[in-house]
Amino acid sequence: MRASPPPILLVSHKANRSGAPLLLLDIAKALKERQVAKFAILCMEDGELVSEFEQIGQTFLWKKNGSTSRAGQIARSLFILYQLRKFRIFFLNTIVHGHLQNKLKRFSRKSVCYVHELEAAIQMLTNEKGREHAFALTDSFVAVSEAVKENLVHKHAVRPEKIKVLASPVAVTHRSATDHSDFVKAFRLQHRIGKGKIFGVLGNAEWRKGFDLLVPLVTAYFHLYPESEDVFVWKGFHFSSYSSFSDSYDLQKSAVKDRIVLLPHGPDSMEHLACFDVHLLLSREDPYPLATLEAASFGIPTICFEGSGGTTEFVEEDCGFSVPYGNLISMAEKLKLLATDDKLRSAQGARCREKLLLRHEKSRAMEAIINTMKIF
């Protein structure tokens, strides 16, 4: 009689609508649909996705929002740890779970860590002890890009044979801007964009994403091309954050403020993405941003920095351009090239869609991820 597959615990560091938790939600759905093994989910923090995880399977919540006393939290943690003894494989959705792994090591279970972080994020999101536990206690790593793998090998001495680079699954590989034509027309009218092209960024307005490079880039662009009617859009600005004043200070002082549109986060990202002619990635560090893949689904090429992460692995020579790190003049020149060469932009956009389907089609990519849990 064939033995039942070992039960799996999926661990999410957060339960908000950000990349890693949402991907883990998809993985949980795939495990349930394919009946791979019995599984449960552990959310380390409370959030809106907890209820969605609960609809899929048994869900533990390590830290619940509210006025739980310290004694109550300790009791909750001990109860959860007791429940976790029955699981044989731990699938951790980021590198930040080192302290949890140290608590779980007494169970002598196998663990797979899905790494979405490059070095700046690793240093910012973990401490020395947490990193030590994570790298010592993980049996197998899944990296979202070759850049992530190289960082694990060269900065943290992880053996290459312990790391598998797998494509992120993408549910929708083909979108059409014509489906959002009314929105696009209204957006251009609202922001007085005539015949100019729209260069757009999707992402948090923060240092890692290169928000502070936006005004210098736009300044350089209009110094080179003063007659241009093009517009730059950043979707993901936090207007209500404590740093919004300082974040927008340079913009308000600049001569190009009328050529920049800042938009808040919201559920309308796809509608705004449909407005873009070129997807712009100013990130200093980005393991393999979903925004690049979402842009590709619309047939929109990306311009990014060399050495900034995994985006260059998708862009290569045919889906946009990678310019020397920090070289805003070169970035401005490539933006202008794509703005004025409709044939090139269209050809690169078509290749984006082809590559997205080839590498990131959800069923195949998800199967590869699930297979990492079957090796033990």
C-alpha positions in Angstrom: 0.0 0.0 0.0 1.4 3.4 -1.0 2.2 5.7 1.9 0.4 9.0 2.2 2.4 12.0 1.3 3.7 13.9 4.3 1.5 16.8 5.5 2.7 20.3 4.6 2.6 23.6 6.6 2.6 26.7 4.5 4.0 29.7 6.4 3.2 33.3 5.4 5.1 36.2 7.1 2.1 38.5 6.6 -1.5 38.3 5.5 -1.8 41.5 3.5 -2.3 41.9 -0.2 1.4 42.0 -1.1 3.4 39.8 -3.5 4.6 36.9 -1.2 1.3 36.3 0.7 -0.7 36.5 -2.5 1.5 34.0 -4.1 1.3 31.7 -1.1 -2.5 32.0 -1.3 -2.3 30.7 -4.9 0.0 27.9 -3.9 -2.5 26.9 -1.2 -5.3 26.9 -3.8 -3.2 24.7 -6.1 -2.4 22.2 -3.3 -6.1 21.9 -2.6 -7.2 21.6 -6.2 -4.5 19.0 -7.0 -4.9 17.1 -3.7 -1.2 16.8 -3.4 -1.1 16.3 0.4 -2.8 17.4 3.6 -1.8 20.9 4.5 -2.5 23.9 6.7 -1.5 27.5 6.7 0.3 29.5 9.4 0.0 33.3 9.2 2.6 35.0 11.4 0.6 38.3 11.3 -3.0 39.2 11.1 -4.5 40.7 7.9 -7.2 40.7 5.3 -6.0 37.5 3.7 -6.5 35.4 6.8 -10.2 34.8 6.0 -9.2 33.8 2.4 -6.7 31.3 3.8 -9.3 29.9 6.1 -11.6 29.2 3.2 -8.9 27.0 1.7 -7.7 25.0 4.7 -7.0 25.0 8.4 -5.3 28.3 9.3 -3.3 29.2 12.4 -2.7 32.8 13.3 0.5 33.4 15.3 -0.2 37.0 16.2 -3.8 38.3 16.3 -4.6 42.0 16.0 -6.1 43.4 19.2 -5.4 43.7 22.8 -4.1 40.2 23.5 -1.9 40.3 26.7 1.7 39.0 26.7 0.6 36.0 28.6 -2.2 35.4 26.1 0.2 35.6 23.2 2.6 33.2 24.8 -0.3 30.7 25.4 -1.4 31.1 21.7 2.2 30.5 20.5 2.6 27.4 22.6 -0.7 26.0 21.4 0.2 26.6 17.8 3.7 25.0 18.2 2.0 21.9 19.7 -0.3 21.7 16.7 2.6 22.0 14.3 4.2 18.8 15.4 2.1 16.8 13.0 3.5 18.5 9.9 6.6 17.0 8.1 7.4 19.7 5.6 7.5 23.5 6.2 7.2 25.7 3.2 8.2 29.2 4.2 7.2 32.1 1.9 10.1 34.4 2.6 13.6 34.4 4.2 12.3 36.3 7.3 11.2 33.2 9.2 14.5 32.3 10.9 13.3 32.8 14.4 10.3 30.6 13.8 12.5 28.0 12.2 14.6 28.0 15.4 11.5 27.2 17.4 10.5 24.4 15.0 13.9 22.7 14.8 13.1 20.4 17.8 10.6 18.7 15.4 13.5 17.8 13.0 11.3 18.5 9.9 12.3 19.4 6.4 11.9 23.0 5.2 11.7 24.8 1.9 12.2 28.5 1.8 10.8 30.6 -1.1 13.2 33.5 -1.3 11.9 36.8 -2.8 14.5 39.0 -1.3 17.8 40.5 -2.4 20.5 41.8 0.0 19.0 45.2 0.9 15.7 43.6 1.8 17.4 40.7 3.7 19.3 43.2 5.8 16.3 45.5 6.4 13.8 42.7 7.3 15.9 40.4 9.4 18.5 40.5 12.1 21.7 38.6 12.4 20.3 35.8 14.5 17.3 35.4 12.3 19.5 35.1 9.2 21.8 32.6 10.9 18.8 30.4 11.8 17.2 30.7 8.3 20.3 29.7 6.4 21.4 26.9 8.8 18.0 25.3 9.2 16.6 25.4 5.6 17.0 22.2 3.6 16.1 23.7 0.2 15.7 27.1 -1.3 13.5 28.3 -4.2 14.7 31.6 -5.7 12.6 33.8 -7.9 15.5 34.7 -10.1 19.1 34.0 -10.9 20.0 37.3 -9.2 18.4 36.0 -5.9 20.3 32.7 -6.2 23.7 34.5 -6.8 23.1 36.7 -3.7 22.4 33.6 -1.6 25.5 31.9 -2.8 27.9 34.8 -2.7 26.6 36.8 0.4 25.3 33.9 2.5 27.4 30.9 1.5 24.4 28.8 0.5 25.5 25.8 -1.6 24.3 26.2 -5.2 22.9 22.7 -5.3 20.4 23.6 -2.5 18.8 26.4 -4.6 16.3 26.0 -7.4 15.4 29.0 -9.6 11.7 28.8 -10.6 9.5 31.2 -12.5 6.7 32.9 -10.7 3.3 31.7 -11.8 1.2 34.4 -13.5 -2.6 33.9 -13.8 -3.2 36.2 -16.7 -0.6 36.2 -19.5 -2.6 38.3 -22.0 -4.4 41.6 -21.4 -5.6 44.2 -23.8 -5.5 48.0 -23.3 -8.6 48.2 -25.5 -10.5 46.6 -22.7 -9.8 49.8 -20.7 -10.1 52.3 -23.5 -12.7 54.5 -21.8 -10.5 54.6 -18.7 -7.4 55.5 -20.8 -9.2 58.3 -22.6 -10.5 59.7 -19.3 -7.1 59.5 -17.7 -5.4 61.3 -20.6 -8.1 64.0 -20.5 -8.0 64.4 -16.7 -4.2 64.9 -16.8 -4.1 66.9 -20.0 -2.0 64.4 -21.9 -2.3 65.0 -25.6 -0.2 63.1 -28.0 2.6 62.4 -25.6 3.6 58.9 -24.4 3.1 57.8 -20.8 6.1 56.3 -18.9 4.8 54.6 -15.8 6.0 53.1 -12.6 4.0 50.7 -10.4 5.3 50.3 -6.8 5.7 51.8 -3.4 7.3 55.3 -3.4 10.4 54.3 -1.4 14.2 54.3 -1.6 14.5 50.6 -2.7 12.1 51.3 -5.6 14.1 54.4 -6.6 11.4 57.0 -5.9 14.0 59.6 -5.2 15.4 59.1 -8.7 12.1 60.1 -10.4 12.6 63.9 -10.4 16.2 63.7 -11.5 15.2 61.4 -14.4 12.4 63.6 -15.5 14.6 66.6 -15.3 17.2 64.9 -17.4 14.6 63.8 -19.9 13.2 67.3 -20.5 16.7 68.8 -20.6 17.5 66.4 -23.5 14.1 66.7 -25.1 12.5 70.1 -24.1 9.8 69.9 -26.8 8.5 66.5 -25.6 4.9 66.1 -24.5 5.5 62.9 -22.7 4.4 62.3 -19.1 5.7 60.3 -16.2 3.3 58.5 -13.8 4.1 56.9 -10.4 1.3 54.6 -9.2 1.9 53.8 -5.5 2.5 57.1 -3.8 1.5 57.2 -0.1 -0.2 60.6 0.2 -1.2 60.0 3.9 2.2 58.7 5.1 4.4 60.6 7.5 7.0 60.9 4.8 4.7 62.2 2.0 5.9 65.8 2.5 9.6 65.0 2.2 8.9 62.5 -0.5 7.2 65.1 -2.7 9.4 68.1 -1.7 11.8 67.9 -4.7 8.8 67.4 -7.0 7.1 70.6 -5.8 10.3 72.6 -6.2 11.2 71.2 -9.7 10.6 72.7 -13.1 9.1 69.4 -14.3 6.3 69.0 -11.7 3.7 69.4 -14.4 5.1 66.4 -16.3 4.8 64.0 -13.3 1.6 62.4 -12.0 1.6 60.8 -8.6 -1.2 58.3 -7.9 -2.1 56.4 -4.7 -2.2 52.6 -4.3 -5.6 51.2 -5.2 -7.5 48.3 -6.9 -7.3 50.1 -10.2 -3.6 49.3 -11.0 -4.5 47.3 -14.1 -6.5 50.2 -15.5 -3.6 52.6 -15.0 -1.1 50.1 -16.4 -3.2 50.0 -19.5 -2.5 53.7 -19.9 1.3 53.1 -20.0 3.3 53.1 -23.2 6.5 52.0 -21.5 6.9 50.4 -18.0 9.7 52.1 -16.1 11.6 50.4 -13.3 13.8 52.7 -11.2 14.4 50.1 -8.5 17.8 49.9 -6.9 16.9 46.3 -6.0 14.0 44.2 -7.1 14.2 40.4 -7.1 11.7 39.8 -9.9 8.9 42.4 -9.8 5.4 41.3 -10.6 4.8 44.7 -12.2 7.2 43.8 -15.1 5.2 40.7 -15.8 1.9 42.5 -15.5 3.2 45.1 -18.0 4.3 42.3 -20.3 0.7 40.9 -20.3 -0.3 44.2 -21.9 2.5 44.0 -24.3 4.4 46.9 -22.6 8.2 46.7 -22.6 10.3 47.6 -19.5 13.3 49.8 -19.0 15.4 49.1 -15.9 18.9 49.3 -14.4 21.5 46.6 -14.9 22.5 45.0 -11.6 19.2 45.8 -9.9 17.8 42.3 -9.7 15.9 39.8 -11.8 14.1 42.1 -14.2 17.1 42.0 -16.6 16.6 38.3 -16.9 13.2 38.9 -18.4 14.0 42.0 -20.4 17.2 40.6 -22.0 17.7 42.0 -25.5 14.1 41.9 -26.7 11.6 43.1 -24.0 12.9 46.6 -23.3 16.3 47.9 -22.2 18.6 47.5 -19.3 20.8 50.6 -18.8 23.9 51.0 -16.7 23.1 51.2 -13.0 22.1 54.7 -12.0 22.7 56.2 -15.5 19.6 58.4 -15.8 20.8 60.0 -19.1 21.0 56.5 -20.7 17.6 55.7 -19.3 16.1 58.9 -20.7 17.6 58.1 -24.1 16.0 54.6 -24.2 12.7 56.1 -23.1 12.8 58.5 -26.0 13.8 55.7 -28.4 10.7 53.7 -27.4 8.5 56.8 -27.4 9.4 57.6 -31.0 9.8 54.2 -32.5 6.4 52.7 -32.6 7.5 49.7 -34.6 10.2 48.8 -32.1 8.0 49.3 -29.1 5.3 47.1 -30.7 7.7 44.4 -31.5 9.2 44.3 -28.0 5.7 44.3 -26.5 4.7 41.3 -28.6 7.9 39.5 -27.5 7.0 40.4 -23.8 3.7 38.5 -24.2 5.4 35.5 -25.9 8.0 35.2 -23.1 5.5 35.7 -20.4 3.4 32.7 -21.7 6.5 30.6 -22.3 8.1 31.1 -18.8 5.3 32.1 -16.4 2.1 30.2 -17.5 0.5 29.5 -14.1 -0.2 25.8 -14.4 3.4 24.9 -15.4 5.1 27.3 -13.0 2.9 26.2 -10.1 3.6 22.5 -10.8 7.3 23.2 -10.5 6.9 25.0 -7.1 4.7 22.2 -5.8 7.3 19.6 -6.8 9.8 21.2 -4.4 7.6 19.9 -1.6 7.7 16.4 -3.0 11.5 15.8 -2.8 11.6 14.7 0.8 
